[in-house]
């Protein structure tokens, strides 16, 4: 594995550690402080400004024909993706949401095969199978966070996974042509335009006077960490690894969410969280990690 590949995998790991924490942190912001659409608009607007500030140091023009694809990336990778995720997360539990996101690698693999003609190897099939079994075990035994499962919330999160998977496939050709910051800046600009009609009313009516220090810290994490840094990490990784490898790291999210909730439980004395930790859950976490490794590993055996 080359140095760039190692950096790409480290970037993906970092992004998914942040995502893992985000399920718990973002859940705490809704609905007490934000309505989902208002939070999404604030998130996209602020992170978009940060991306465009960074982009000023990278002078690169985009061909007119590529703006349509960038608009699709903004639609599926930012607006639709985030709106569905935050509305879903506001209705269901953080652990449920993180587990449902494990469907993304399957979606990405299928879309990559059809759209990008990406090679499907035996390792990838086996990795998805093993990681999927681990995810199912977490579904059965991993509900360690507060919140009530909701069919509508879970459906929104699943549709979000489909949208994000489509984005990973659409953005790959752009990453071969332009620098990462150029792509992500335009993607967020288009995403902001799509989100604006849905979130402007909710954001304007947000009562910022009731915010505490912890609220602002959580909001900073969602904007800087979960939006600005993770999108940079993912877009960088896509320039060095296939979309299916990028998507496979989402299998780590229920594992990381489980670990973060466990640390939270023991650190702050939440017994109902701590009592829900058992050997089956720990073993399922290892299966997920093995699944990610197998999907990432190169294989000479071509299945289709």
C-alpha angles and dihedrals in degrees: 000000000000125000090253090052091051090051090048091053091047089051091051091048091050092048093051094047086057091046090050091056092042094067090065098035098045090046088060091059095056133106098348096062108011140027108228097248092049092051091048092051093050090046095050095042096050096042090045090057090051092051092050092048089055091044091062087076091055115065107199130142123217121220114243093238091061096058091081091057091045089053090052089050090051090049098049102025100044119011104032092033096051098038092052093043097050094042088049094046091050089059103039139039124280093239092050090051094050092049094050089053088067088080088073097084090055091048092047093047092052094045092045091053093051101036105028097025088231114180116254113214133194090247091058093051092048092045092053090047095050094041090046092054089051090050091050090052089053090050090055098040108014108080097122100140132082117260139079123263112247127193092212092045092049090047091053091051091049092051087048089055090052091049093049092047090054090050092053090054096044094048096051096081090048091053090058090054106037140032117270096247091051092054097044093046093056092041090056093045091055090041091054091052090052094046097045098081092050100044109032096086094046093048094048092051094048111122103226091174092078094054117120128204089263090052092055091045091052091047091050090052092051093049103037100028108029095035114024101033099035094050090049091049093048095045091049091050092051089061090063108028134041120264091250090060090048090049093047091067089068085077085073093061098081088044093051092042089052091050093046093048089048092052089046090051096051095039096051100031100249097160095184088062096043094049090056095064115102143156095265091059093048091050091049089053090056090050090055091051091050089050092054091049093052094048090050095047118093118243132192092208110094115201100181 
